[in-house]
Amino acid sequence: MPPRRRRRRSIPTPAQIWRILNATAREARSARREREEMARQLAAEAAQRPKLAAEHEERYRQADERRKEEEAFTRKLQEKNEGRNRKLEREMYRLYGEGDNRWGKLIEALVEANLLTLLQDAGIEVEHALSRRRSRIRGIRREYDLVAVGDSDAVVVEVKTTLRTADVARFTERIGSFREWRWDDARERVWGALAYLTSEGDAAQTAEDAGFYLIRAVSGTARLVNSEEFKPRIF
């Protein structure tokens, strides 16, 4: 067999070597530019962080200041409204109290002017009507609005603008101790009467059941309004 020929290894030419070197250099430059661009971006981001943080902190501070201002304004408005409401409430109480007091005095005057006639027509022997009978025992003050007295009879009158069930209970307790508090006005027979302009619920019926005369202020005068079955109680 003829001997095999060795294949000759090709040797790059100078031109090929130059092209390879140029390509390698381009790749290196491109990689360097990419690294430099990335470094610039990272540096820019790092430089922006303090600024962004400062801006965020400033926005938070401004928002916090606005919140505090709003809270202060709301607080001030509430205090102002509360003060106005308290003032209005005091004024309403004053006007209501004065109005109720004026009505009470008017009713008391109407009742006092007709009291003797009303009671005498009901068969009670009274001759004098006394107003604002005050006493003080053991440092406690008590006042009875009207008291009509005769030789043997006395009628204690409590005046109310609006008669309520609770008023009946209180008057029952007060007239029960009338002989102790107003011994000089007490007589052999002591009766009770409740005078009023209006009645709430079944207060009038409760008063009549307790044995009290009912005197109602109507049309500029006063009259007894007990039922025909009414039986007065002697206290």
Accessible surface in RSA format (square Angstrom, percent):
REM  Atomic radii and reference values for relative SASA: ProtOr
REM  Chains: A
REM  Algorithm: Lee & Richards
REM  Probe-radius: 1.40
REM  Slices: 20
REM RES _ NUM      All-atoms   Total-Side   Main-Chain    Non-polar    All polar
REM                ABS   REL    ABS   REL    ABS   REL    ABS   REL    ABS   REL
RES MET A   1   225.05 116.5 150.36  99.5  74.69 177.8 115.98  98.6 109.07 144.5
RES PRO A   2   114.72  83.6  99.84  91.0  14.88  54.1 105.87  87.4   8.84  55.0
RES PRO A   3   125.46  91.4 101.84  92.8  23.63  85.9 112.54  92.9  12.93  80.3
RES ARG A   4   228.57  96.0 197.99 100.9  30.58  72.8  79.51 108.7 149.06  90.3
RES ARG A   5   232.14  97.5 200.12 102.0  32.03  76.3  75.78 103.6 156.36  94.8
RES ARG A   6   227.68  95.6 203.20 103.6  24.48  58.3  79.36 108.5 148.33  89.9
RES ARG A   7   231.85  97.3 197.01 100.4  34.84  83.0  81.08 110.8 150.77  91.4
RES ARG A   8   224.89  94.4 201.54 102.7  23.35  55.6  77.38 105.7 147.52  89.4
RES ARG A   9   219.37  92.1 194.33  99.1  25.04  59.6  78.45 107.2 140.92  85.4
RES SER A  10   103.49  87.4  80.69 107.7  22.79  52.5  55.21 117.6  48.28  67.6
RES ILE A  11   146.22  83.2 124.63  92.8  21.59  52.0 125.61  90.5  20.61  55.9
RES PRO A  12    66.70  48.6  56.95  51.9   9.75  35.4  60.22  49.7   6.48  40.3
RES THR A  13    67.94  48.3  65.48  66.4   2.46   5.9  63.68  85.5   4.25   6.4
RES PRO A  14   113.72  82.9 107.12  97.6   6.60  24.0 109.66  90.5   4.06  25.2
RES ALA A  15    56.89  52.3  46.85  72.3  10.04  22.8  54.64  76.9   2.25   6.0
RES GLN A  16    74.94  41.9  74.22  54.2   0.73   1.7  12.01  25.6  62.93  47.7
RES ILE A  17    79.73  45.4  79.45  59.2   0.28   0.7  79.73  57.4   0.00   0.0
RES TRP A  18   161.76  64.9 161.08  78.0   0.68   1.6 142.36  75.9  19.40  31.5
RES ARG A  19   140.97  59.2 136.27  69.5   4.70  11.2  69.74  95.3  71.23  43.2
RES ILE A  20   106.81  60.8 103.61  77.2   3.20   7.7 106.68  76.8   0.14   0.4
RES LEU A  21   101.52  56.5  97.68  69.9   3.84   9.7  97.96  68.8   3.56   9.6
RES ASN A  22    51.55  35.5  50.26  48.6   1.29   3.1   8.28  19.9  43.26  41.8
RES ALA A  23    35.40  32.5  34.70  53.5   0.70   1.6  35.23  49.6   0.16   0.4
RES THR A  24    78.57  55.9  77.24  78.3   1.33   3.2  60.06  80.7  18.51  28.0
RES ALA A  25    38.47  35.4  31.15  48.1   7.32  16.6  38.01  53.5   0.45   1.2
RES ARG A  26   133.42  56.0 130.38  66.5   3.04   7.2  54.69  74.7  78.73  47.7
RES GLU A  27   123.02  70.6 114.95  87.0   8.06  19.2  46.05  89.1  76.97  62.8
RES ALA A  28    50.62  46.5  40.92  63.2   9.69  22.1  48.94  68.9   1.68   4.4
RES ARG A  29    98.52  41.4  98.52  50.2   0.00   0.0  34.42  47.0  64.11  38.9
RES SER A  30    43.14  36.5  42.63  56.9   0.51   1.2  17.53  37.3  25.61  35.9
RES ALA A  31    38.91  35.8  35.83  55.3   3.07   7.0  38.09  53.6   0.82   2.2
RES ARG A  32   105.33  44.2 105.33  53.7   0.00   0.0  37.53  51.3  67.80  41.1
RES ARG A  33   137.15  57.6 134.96  68.8   2.19   5.2  64.17  87.7  72.98  44.2
RES GLU A  34   115.56  66.3 108.97  82.4   6.59  15.7  42.80  82.8  72.76  59.4
RES ARG A  35   149.16  62.6 141.82  72.3   7.34  17.5  74.32 101.6  74.84  45.4
RES GLU A  36    80.11  46.0  75.97  57.5   4.14   9.9  31.68  61.3  48.43  39.5
RES GLU A  37    75.65  43.4  75.65  57.2   0.00   0.0  35.09  67.9  40.56  33.1
RES MET A  38   120.05  62.2 118.36  78.3   1.69   4.0  81.97  69.7  38.08  50.4
RES ALA A  39    56.44  51.9  48.39  74.7   8.05  18.3  52.85  74.4   3.59   9.5
RES ARG A  40   138.11  58.0 131.46  67.0   6.65  15.8  73.31 100.2  64.80  39.3
RES GLN A  41    95.67  53.5  91.53  66.9   4.14   9.9  27.98  59.6  67.69  51.3
RES LEU A  42   102.91  57.3  99.92  71.5   3.00   7.5 100.30  70.4   2.61   7.0
RES ALA A  43    61.70  56.7  49.89  77.0  11.81  26.9  57.51  81.0   4.19  11.1
RES ALA A  44    55.37  50.9  46.99  72.5   8.38  19.1  54.69  77.0   0.68   1.8
RES GLU A  45    93.33  53.6  89.76  67.9   3.57   8.5  35.51  68.7  57.82  47.2
RES ALA A  46    46.70  42.9  38.18  58.9   8.53  19.4  38.43  54.1   8.27  21.9
RES ALA A  47    72.25  66.4  49.09  75.8  23.15  52.7  59.42  83.7  12.83  34.0
RES GLN A  48    80.15  44.8  80.15  58.6   0.00   0.0  26.67  56.8  53.49  40.6
RES ARG A  49   143.63  60.3 139.26  71.0   4.37  10.4  61.59  84.2  82.04  49.7
RES PRO A  50    88.04  64.2  76.89  70.1  11.15  40.5  84.12  69.5   3.92  24.3
RES LYS A  51   116.42  56.8 109.61  67.3   6.81  16.2  63.59  57.2  52.83  56.3
RES LEU A  52    98.42  54.8  95.72  68.5   2.71   6.8  96.24  67.6   2.18   5.9
RES ALA A  53    60.77  55.9  49.66  76.6  11.11  25.3  57.52  81.0   3.26   8.6
RES ALA A  54    57.59  53.0  49.16  75.9   8.43  19.2  53.46  75.3   4.13  10.9
RES GLU A  55    67.54  38.8  63.42  48.0   4.13   9.8  30.91  59.8  36.63  29.9
RES HIS A  56   116.48  63.7 116.33  80.9   0.15   0.4  78.81  81.2  37.68  43.8
RES GLU A  57   120.84  69.4 118.35  89.5   2.49   5.9  40.66  78.6  80.18  65.5
RES GLU A  58    66.51  38.2  64.63  48.9   1.87   4.5  36.44  70.5  30.07  24.5
RES ARG A  59   139.75  58.7 135.99  69.3   3.76   9.0  68.50  93.6  71.25  43.2
RES TYR A  60   151.45  70.7 145.90  83.0   5.55  14.4 107.53  80.8  43.93  54.1
RES ARG A  61   106.91  44.9 104.41  53.2   2.50   5.9  62.48  85.4  44.43  26.9
RES GLN A  62    73.12  40.9  71.85  52.5   1.27   3.0  14.37  30.6  58.75  44.6
RES ALA A  63    44.70  41.1  39.48  60.9   5.21  11.9  40.42  56.9   4.28  11.3
RES ASP A  64    32.15  22.5  28.48  28.4   3.66   8.7   7.30  17.2  24.84  24.8
RES GLU A  65    76.22  43.8  74.57  56.4   1.66   3.9  27.90  54.0  48.32  39.5
RES ARG A  66   131.93  55.4 131.16  66.9   0.78   1.8  57.96  79.2  73.98  44.8
RES ARG A  67   113.19  47.5 110.47  56.3   2.72   6.5  60.90  83.2  52.29  31.7
RES LYS A  68   116.05  56.6 112.12  68.8   3.93   9.4  62.29  56.1  53.77  57.3
RES GLU A  69   116.01  66.6 107.36  81.2   8.65  20.6  46.21  89.4  69.80  57.0
RES GLU A  70   112.17  64.4 108.94  82.4   3.23   7.7  43.60  84.3  68.57  56.0
RES GLU A  71    77.60  44.5  72.16  54.6   5.44  12.9  32.11  62.1  45.49  37.1
RES ALA A  72    46.30  42.6  41.80  64.5   4.50  10.2  42.43  59.8   3.87  10.2
RES PHE A  73   135.58  67.8 130.63  80.9   4.96  12.9 134.92  81.8   0.67   1.9
RES THR A  74    64.66  46.0  63.96  64.8   0.70   1.7  42.71  57.4  21.95  33.2
RES ARG A  75   131.12  55.1 129.87  66.2   1.25   3.0  53.53  73.2  77.59  47.0
RES LYS A  76   147.49  72.0 144.86  88.9   2.64   6.3  89.05  80.1  58.45  62.3
RES LEU A  77    81.24  45.2  78.61  56.2   2.63   6.6  80.91  56.8   0.33   0.9
RES GLN A  78    98.02  54.8  96.28  70.4   1.73   4.1  27.67  58.9  70.35  53.4
RES GLU A  79   105.41  60.5  99.36  75.2   6.06  14.4  37.10  71.8  68.32  55.8
RES LYS A  80   127.88  62.4 114.80  70.4  13.08  31.1  68.33  61.5  59.55  63.4
RES ASN A  81    53.59  37.0  53.49  51.7   0.10   0.2  15.90  38.3  37.69  36.4
RES GLU A  82    90.46  51.9  88.79  67.2   1.68   4.0  29.09  56.3  61.37  50.1
RES GLY A  83    25.20  31.1   0.00   N/A  25.20  31.1  21.05  57.8   4.15   9.3
RES ARG A  84   123.77  52.0 116.74  59.5   7.03  16.7  63.38  86.6  60.39  36.6
RES ASN A  85    86.85  59.9  83.72  80.9   3.14   7.5  23.92  57.6  62.93  60.8
RES ARG A  86   128.47  53.9 127.08  64.8   1.40   3.3  53.87  73.6  74.60  45.2
RES LYS A  87   142.43  69.5 141.47  86.8   0.96   2.3  83.96  75.6  58.47  62.3
RES LEU A  88   101.57  56.6  98.34  70.4   3.23   8.1 101.25  71.1   0.32   0.8
RES GLU A  89    86.16  49.5  84.62  64.0   1.54   3.7  28.29  54.7  57.87  47.2
RES ARG A  90   149.78  62.9 143.04  72.9   6.74  16.0  74.54 101.9  75.24  45.6
RES GLU A  91    68.32  39.2  66.62  50.4   1.70   4.0  29.27  56.6  39.04  31.9
RES MET A  92   116.65  60.4 112.87  74.7   3.78   9.0  97.99  83.3  18.66  24.7
RES TYR A  93   146.35  68.3 139.28  79.2   7.07  18.4  99.47  74.7  46.88  57.8
RES ARG A  94   112.54  47.3 101.60  51.8  10.94  26.1  66.71  91.2  45.83  27.8
RES LEU A  95    91.59  51.0  86.62  62.0   4.97  12.5  86.99  61.1   4.60  12.4
RES TYR A  96   147.84  69.0 138.87  79.0   8.97  23.3 116.71  87.7  31.12  38.4
RES GLY A  97    33.60  41.4   0.00   N/A  33.60  41.4  29.83  81.9   3.77   8.4
RES GLU A  98    70.13  40.3  65.35  49.4   4.79  11.4  32.21  62.3  37.92  31.0
RES GLY A  99    15.88  19.6   0.00   N/A  15.88  19.6  15.78  43.3   0.10   0.2
RES ASP A 100    58.14  40.7  52.21  52.0   5.94  14.0   6.12  14.4  52.02  51.9
RES ASN A 101    76.88  53.0  70.29  67.9   6.59  15.9  19.59  47.1  57.29  55.4
RES ARG A 102   148.48  62.3 142.38  72.6   6.09  14.5  69.67  95.2  78.80  47.8
RES TRP A 103   124.26  49.9 122.67  59.4   1.58   3.7  93.77  50.0  30.48  49.5
RES GLY A 104    17.73  21.9   0.00   N/A  17.73  21.9  17.49  48.0   0.24   0.5
RES LYS A 105   118.76  57.9 111.84  68.6   6.92  16.5  64.54  58.1  54.22  57.8
RES LEU A 106    88.94  49.5  84.05  60.1   4.89  12.3  88.45  62.1   0.49   1.3
RES ILE A 107     1.36   0.8   1.36   1.0   0.00   0.0   1.36   1.0   0.00   0.0
RES GLU A 108    17.14   9.8  17.14  13.0   0.00   0.0   5.40  10.4  11.74   9.6
RES ALA A 109    57.17  52.6  46.76  72.2  10.41  23.7  52.33  73.7   4.84  12.8
RES LEU A 110    37.29  20.8  36.57  26.2   0.72   1.8  37.29  26.2   0.00   0.0
RES VAL A 111     0.00   0.0   0.00   0.0   0.00   0.0   0.00   0.0   0.00   0.0
RES GLU A 112    63.48  36.4  55.64  42.1   7.84  18.7  14.33  27.7  49.16  40.1
RES ALA A 113    84.38  77.6  43.09  66.5  41.29  93.9  54.50  76.8  29.88  79.1
RES ASN A 114    41.96  28.9  41.07  39.7   0.90   2.2   2.69   6.5  39.27  38.0
RES LEU A 115     0.00   0.0   0.00   0.0   0.00   0.0   0.00   0.0   0.00   0.0
RES LEU A 116    48.56  27.0  47.56  34.0   1.00   2.5  47.56  33.4   1.00   2.7
RES THR A 117    82.11  58.4  80.86  82.0   1.25   3.0  48.37  65.0  33.74  51.0
RES LEU A 118    24.64  13.7  24.22  17.3   0.42   1.1  24.57  17.3   0.07   0.2
RES LEU A 119     0.00   0.0   0.00   0.0   0.00   0.0   0.00   0.0   0.00   0.0
RES GLN A 120    88.54  49.5  71.50  52.3  17.04  40.6  24.13  51.4  64.41  48.9
RES ASP A 121   118.25  82.8  80.09  79.7  38.16  90.2  32.62  76.8  85.62  85.4
RES ALA A 122    43.63  40.1   8.06  12.4  35.57  80.9  20.33  28.6  23.30  61.7
RES GLY A 123    62.65  77.3   0.00   N/A  62.65  77.3  35.98  98.7  26.67  59.7
RES ILE A 124     6.43   3.7   3.70   2.8   2.73   6.6   4.68   3.4   1.76   4.8
RES GLU A 125   112.95  64.8 106.82  80.8   6.13  14.6  39.29  76.0  73.66  60.1
RES VAL A 126     2.08   1.4   0.00   0.0   2.08   5.0   0.00   0.0   2.08   5.6
RES GLU A 127    90.69  52.1  75.22  56.9  15.47  36.8  39.23  75.9  51.46  42.0
RES HIS A 128   109.82  60.0 107.20  74.5   2.62   6.7  66.76  68.8  43.06  50.1
RES ALA A 129    28.70  26.4   7.04  10.9  21.66  49.3   7.04   9.9  21.66  57.4
RES LEU A 130    52.67  29.3  49.79  35.6   2.88   7.2  52.67  37.0   0.00   0.0
RES SER A 131    46.80  39.5  30.56  40.8  16.24  37.4   2.11   4.5  44.69  62.6
RES ARG A 132    86.13  36.2  76.95  39.2   9.18  21.9  25.68  35.1  60.45  36.6
RES ARG A 133    59.23  24.9  57.83  29.5   1.41   3.4   1.40   1.9  57.83  35.0
RES ARG A 134   150.20  63.1 133.78  68.2  16.41  39.1  55.19  75.4  95.01  57.6
RES SER A 135    19.15  16.2   6.81   9.1  12.34  28.4  15.49  33.0   3.66   5.1
RES ARG A 136   145.72  61.2 114.42  58.3  31.29  74.5  37.36  51.1 108.35  65.7
RES ILE A 137    37.66  21.4  33.62  25.0   4.03   9.7  37.21  26.8   0.44   1.2
RES ARG A 138   189.35  79.5 144.02  73.4  45.33 107.9  88.18 120.5 101.17  61.3
RES GLY A 139    50.93  62.8   0.00   N/A  50.93  62.8  20.64  56.6  30.29  67.8
RES ILE A 140   102.17  58.1  98.83  73.6   3.34   8.1 102.17  73.6   0.00   0.0
RES ARG A 141   179.75  75.5 155.76  79.4  23.99  57.1  59.80  81.7 119.95  72.7
RES ARG A 142    40.02  16.8  32.28  16.5   7.75  18.4   7.11   9.7  32.91  19.9
RES GLU A 143    48.33  27.7  41.87  31.7   6.46  15.4  21.78  42.1  26.55  21.7
RES TYR A 144     0.21   0.1   0.04   0.0   0.16   0.4   0.21   0.2   0.00   0.0
RES ASP A 145    19.68  13.8  19.60  19.5   0.09   0.2   0.79   1.9  18.90  18.8
RES LEU A 146     0.00   0.0   0.00   0.0   0.00   0.0   0.00   0.0   0.00   0.0
RES VAL A 147     0.00   0.0   0.00   0.0   0.00   0.0   0.00   0.0   0.00   0.0
RES ALA A 148     0.00   0.0   0.00   0.0   0.00   0.0   0.00   0.0   0.00   0.0
RES VAL A 149     7.83   5.2   7.83   7.1   0.00   0.0   7.83   6.8   0.00   0.0
RES GLY A 150     4.85   6.0   0.00   N/A   4.85   6.0   3.19   8.8   1.66   3.7
RES ASP A 151   126.10  88.3  99.95  99.5  26.16  61.8  34.50  81.2  91.61  91.4
RES SER A 152    33.88  28.6  32.41  43.2   1.47   3.4   3.79   8.1  30.09  42.2
RES ASP A 153     3.71   2.6   3.71   3.7   0.00   0.0   0.00   0.0   3.71   3.7
RES ALA A 154     0.00   0.0   0.00   0.0   0.00   0.0   0.00   0.0   0.00   0.0
RES VAL A 155     0.00   0.0   0.00   0.0   0.00   0.0   0.00   0.0   0.00   0.0
RES VAL A 156     0.34   0.2   0.34   0.3   0.00   0.0   0.34   0.3   0.00   0.0
RES VAL A 157     0.25   0.2   0.00   0.0   0.25   0.6   0.00   0.0   0.25   0.7
RES GLU A 158    18.93  10.9  18.93  14.3   0.00   0.0   0.51   1.0  18.42  15.0
RES VAL A 159    16.29  10.7   3.33   3.0  12.96  31.2   3.33   2.9  12.96  35.1
RES LYS A 160    56.26  27.4  53.81  33.0   2.45   5.8  17.92  16.1  38.34  40.8
RES THR A 161    26.89  19.1  21.16  21.5   5.73  13.7  18.60  25.0   8.29  12.5
RES THR A 162    35.67  25.4  31.73  32.2   3.94   9.4  13.31  17.9  22.37  33.8
RES LEU A 163     0.04   0.0   0.04   0.0   0.00   0.0   0.04   0.0   0.00   0.0
RES ARG A 164   100.07  42.0 100.01  51.0   0.06   0.1  30.80  42.1  69.28  42.0
RES THR A 165    65.82  46.8  62.57  63.4   3.25   7.7  53.67  72.1  12.14  18.4
RES ALA A 166    52.65  48.4  42.91  66.2   9.74  22.2  49.39  69.5   3.27   8.7
RES ASP A 167     8.19   5.7   6.29   6.3   1.90   4.5   0.50   1.2   7.68   7.7
RES VAL A 168     5.19   3.4   5.19   4.7   0.00   0.0   5.19   4.5   0.00   0.0
RES ALA A 169    66.25  60.9  51.57  79.6  14.68  33.4  59.05  83.2   7.20  19.1
RES ARG A 170   134.25  56.4 130.27  66.4   3.98   9.5  69.18  94.6  65.06  39.4
RES PHE A 171     1.49   0.7   0.82   0.5   0.66   1.7   1.13   0.7   0.36   1.0
RES THR A 172    44.73  31.8  41.84  42.4   2.90   6.9  38.81  52.1   5.92   9.0
RES GLU A 173   104.75  60.1  92.95  70.3  11.80  28.1  65.12 126.0  39.63  32.4
RES ARG A 174    47.37  19.9  47.37  24.1   0.00   0.0  16.31  22.3  31.06  18.8
RES ILE A 175     3.42   1.9   0.00   0.0   3.42   8.2   0.00   0.0   3.42   9.3
RES GLY A 176    58.28  71.9   0.00   N/A  58.28  71.9  26.06  71.5  32.22  72.2
RES SER A 177    25.51  21.6  19.65  26.2   5.87  13.5  25.19  53.6   0.32   0.5
RES PHE A 178     0.26   0.1   0.26   0.2   0.00   0.0   0.26   0.2   0.00   0.0
RES ARG A 179   102.94  43.2  96.65  49.3   6.29  15.0  63.18  86.4  39.76  24.1
RES GLU A 180    90.27  51.8  72.63  54.9  17.64  42.0  43.70  84.5  46.58  38.0
RES TRP A 181    21.23   8.5  15.01   7.3   6.21  14.6   8.97   4.8  12.26  19.9
RES ARG A 182    25.58  10.7  25.33  12.9   0.25   0.6   0.25   0.3  25.33  15.4
RES TRP A 183   193.64  77.7 179.90  87.1  13.74  32.3 150.68  80.3  42.95  69.7
RES ASP A 184    65.64  46.0  46.06  45.8  19.58  46.3  25.38  59.7  40.26  40.2
RES ASP A 185     5.62   3.9   5.62   5.6   0.00   0.0   0.00   0.0   5.62   5.6
RES ALA A 186    19.43  17.9   7.56  11.7  11.87  27.0   7.95  11.2  11.48  30.4
RES ARG A 187    63.77  26.8  55.58  28.3   8.19  19.5  19.59  26.8  44.18  26.8
RES GLU A 188   131.06  75.2 101.83  77.0  29.23  69.6  46.90  90.7  84.16  68.7
RES ARG A 189    74.45  31.3  74.45  38.0   0.00   0.0  21.64  29.6  52.81  32.0
RES VAL A 190     1.22   0.8   1.22   1.1   0.00   0.0   1.22   1.1   0.00   0.0
RES TRP A 191    30.00  12.0  30.00  14.5   0.00   0.0  30.00  16.0   0.00   0.0
RES GLY A 192     0.14   0.2   0.00   N/A   0.14   0.2   0.00   0.0   0.14   0.3
RES ALA A 193     0.00   0.0   0.00   0.0   0.00   0.0   0.00   0.0   0.00   0.0
RES LEU A 194     0.08   0.0   0.08   0.1   0.00   0.0   0.08   0.1   0.00   0.0
RES ALA A 195     0.05   0.0   0.00   0.0   0.05   0.1   0.00   0.0   0.05   0.1
RES TYR A 196     9.05   4.2   9.05   5.1   0.00   0.0   1.58   1.2   7.46   9.2
RES LEU A 197    47.77  26.6  46.82  33.5   0.96   2.4  46.82  32.9   0.96   2.6
RES THR A 198    59.48  42.3  59.20  60.0   0.28   0.7  53.16  71.4   6.31   9.5
RES SER A 199    44.66  37.7  14.53  19.4  30.13  69.4  14.20  30.2  30.46  42.7
RES GLU A 200    91.85  52.7  84.81  64.2   7.04  16.8  35.32  68.3  56.53  46.2
RES GLY A 201    76.51  94.4   0.00   N/A  76.51  94.4  42.93 117.8  33.58  75.2
RES ASP A 202    96.02  67.3  87.41  87.0   8.61  20.4  36.13  85.0  59.89  59.7
RES ALA A 203     0.00   0.0   0.00   0.0   0.00   0.0   0.00   0.0   0.00   0.0
RES ALA A 204    23.17  21.3  23.07  35.6   0.09   0.2  23.17  32.6   0.00   0.0
RES GLN A 205    97.45  54.5  93.13  68.1   4.32  10.3  43.18  91.9  54.27  41.2
RES THR A 206    44.53  31.7  41.16  41.7   3.37   8.0  33.18  44.6  11.35  17.2
RES ALA A 207     0.00   0.0   0.00   0.0   0.00   0.0   0.00   0.0   0.00   0.0
RES GLU A 208    20.83  12.0  16.27  12.3   4.56  10.9   4.93   9.5  15.90  13.0
RES ASP A 209   107.72  75.5  70.44  70.1  37.27  88.1  33.96  79.9  73.76  73.6
RES ALA A 210    27.80  25.6  14.31  22.1  13.49  30.7  26.36  37.1   1.44   3.8
RES GLY A 211     3.80   4.7   0.00   N/A   3.80   4.7   3.26   8.9   0.55   1.2
RES PHE A 212     0.02   0.0   0.02   0.0   0.00   0.0   0.02   0.0   0.00   0.0
RES TYR A 213    16.42   7.7  16.42   9.3   0.00   0.0   9.05   6.8   7.36   9.1
RES LEU A 214     7.19   4.0   7.19   5.1   0.00   0.0   7.19   5.1   0.00   0.0
RES ILE A 215     0.00   0.0   0.00   0.0   0.00   0.0   0.00   0.0   0.00   0.0
RES ARG A 216    95.80  40.2  95.80  48.8   0.00   0.0   3.35   4.6  92.45  56.0
RES ALA A 217     5.30   4.9   1.91   2.9   3.40   7.7   2.47   3.5   2.83   7.5
RES VAL A 218    42.64  28.1  37.82  34.2   4.82  11.6  42.18  36.7   0.46   1.2
RES SER A 219   113.09  95.6  62.97  84.0  50.12 115.5  51.87 110.5  61.22  85.8
RES GLY A 220    61.29  75.6   0.00   N/A  61.29  75.6  31.23  85.7  30.07  67.3
RES THR A 221    53.64  38.2  53.57  54.3   0.07   0.2  43.26  58.1  10.39  15.7
RES ALA A 222     4.95   4.5   0.00   0.0   4.95  11.2   0.00   0.0   4.95  13.1
RES ARG A 223   121.26  50.9 121.26  61.8   0.00   0.0  43.71  59.7  77.55  47.0
RES LEU A 224    49.06  27.3  29.86  21.4  19.20  48.3  29.86  21.0  19.19  51.7
RES VAL A 225    45.98  30.3  20.69  18.7  25.29  60.9  26.85  23.3  19.13  51.9
RES ASN A 226    34.31  23.7   9.61   9.3  24.70  59.5   9.35  22.5  24.96  24.1
RES SER A 227    51.03  43.1  33.35  44.5  17.68  40.7  40.70  86.7  10.33  14.5
RES GLU A 228   176.48 101.3 137.87 104.3  38.61  91.9  62.35 120.6 114.13  93.2
RES GLU A 229   136.86  78.6 117.38  88.8  19.48  46.4  75.46 145.9  61.40  50.1
RES PHE A 230    30.76  15.4  10.24   6.3  20.52  53.4  13.91   8.4  16.85  48.2
RES LYS A 231   174.44  85.1 160.47  98.5  13.97  33.3 103.71  93.3  70.73  75.3
RES PRO A 232    51.88  37.8  33.20  30.3  18.69  67.9  33.20  27.4  18.69 116.2
RES ARG A 233   117.83  49.5 112.46  57.3   5.36  12.8  37.45  51.2  80.38  48.7
RES ILE A 234    87.14  49.6  64.41  48.0  22.73  54.8  64.41  46.4  22.73  61.7
RES PHE A 235    35.72  17.9   6.96   4.3  28.76  74.8  34.83  21.1   0.88   2.5
END  Absolute sums over single chains surface
CHAIN  1 A    17405.2      15211.8       2193.4       9514.7       7890.5
END  Absolute sums over all chains
TOTAL         17405.2      15211.8       2193.4       9514.7       7890.5
